[in-house]
Amino acid sequence: MEPSELERFEAIVLPHLDAAYTLARYLTRNDHDAQDIVQDAYLRALKYFGGFRGGGADARDGRAWLLAIVRNTAYTWRRRHRADALATEFDEEQHSDAVADHHPAAALERDGARESLHQALDRLPPEFREVIVLRELEGLSYKEIGDVTGVPIGTVMSRLSRARRRLQEALSAGEKWRVT
Amino acid sequence: MESNVTHRELELQLDAYVDGELEPEDARDLETHLQECADCARRHEARVALSAAIREQIPALHAPDALRGRVRATLRNVAGGSASRPVLPPIAGRWLALAASLAVVAVGSWRLALSRAGEDALAGQVLASHVRSLMPGHLTDVVSSDQHTVKPWFNGRLDFSPPVYDFAGRGFPLIGGRLDYVGGRPVAALVYGRRQHLVNVFLWPATRESLSDPSPVATRQGYHLLRWTTPEYAYWVVSDLGVAELHDFAQLVQQADSAATIPAAARALP
């Protein structure tokens, strides 16, 4: 790769490192895994940068393009390590923030009888979690979310709506707890 | 708003409206409806409140500085193909150990300066074969420092009889050979030693490739690859030896080859 090519790559793709990490972190719910995934995603992105350039994309497109690679890397990683993950699921130290998945009652007790929105997000299936992150945290358009997740816009809309309904339920349940 | 619109459709519309994704005409219709319908107005407020709560409680994150530095270094390393021995980032070590490490070596961290996709793929396979050969029990199928033992061993195992030389006198003793599979065909792999280092030589009958002198193809994970083509064979060598020493070795092979083929060429003369 020419030095100028690397500079172009860095100028277009590197600014989205925070977005890449945010998506990976919320998908994996684990800092260590998220860092591995982001690093691997950047290597893949560099490898496929030639194909991306063909699209004549600007910096904004660079973000959706990179996030699609991060997402695919995370899903591949998840499939590859599913056996591993099952074996260490209850390792509190490693997966403390995922424990709520399996012991909701314990989580409620620990957090003063109220499930936070954050925990509610963690309990959503990844397909729902990612649309919330991409829309609410990263501000992507429906079209961009469709590009990143590889589904039609109608599916983006319905997933987003269902995810929000679930979060809304968690939020209002929390409010009820507070009132009592 | 049509009275037969279901609640489900309305909820989708409300979300699209909050996200600014509704067509202007539909947005106007919905705004009119919100003024008339207390239920829907409440739902709308709840959605706006939810978005605010999400942004407050679920932050967009900053990548850790360590990750930023590592990504930058890795990109420079991979894309720049620096002459120094590449440093494998510590985090990648775990990755490599967990994942199918050979696939990651071949796919994930290639020096991407390789111009031709075919050469890139071949280099990946050659490196993967080399790394695999270094694992216990994978180095040789036939162990012998005698070229007259190693060469006949390939008879009946390959559709060609690879030239085998011993360079013990020049500091590259023959260790043995094995069958390998590169570029979609069985190939001969010859193993040479150099002090505590190992050199793998892969060769197969040349196809339509043009002749070339030994030239460096890539340097990755601390391994150097050279390739060249004779009228008869395509050669790849890979080792953790320094490039200069590996180049010396390639020239030894090339000289031995041309010495061996001169009689054949002479016979072809009228």
Interface residues (C-beta under 8 A of the other chain):
Chain A: M1 P3 E5 L6 F9 E10 L14 L17 D18 A19 A20 Y21 T22 R25 Y26 D31 Q35 D36 V38 Q39 D40 Y42 L43 R44 L46 K47 R80 H81 D84 S116 L117 H118 L121 I132 R135 E136 L137 E138 S141 Y142 M157 S158 L160 S161 R164 R165 L167 Q168 L171 S172
Chain B: E11 L12 D15 A16 D19 E21 A46 R47 L50 S51 A53 I54 R55 Q57 I58 P59 A60 L61 H62 A63 P64 A66 L67 R68 R70 V71 R72 T74 L75 R76 V78 A79 G80 P89 I91 A92 R94 W95 L98 A99 V107 G108 S109 W110 L112 A113
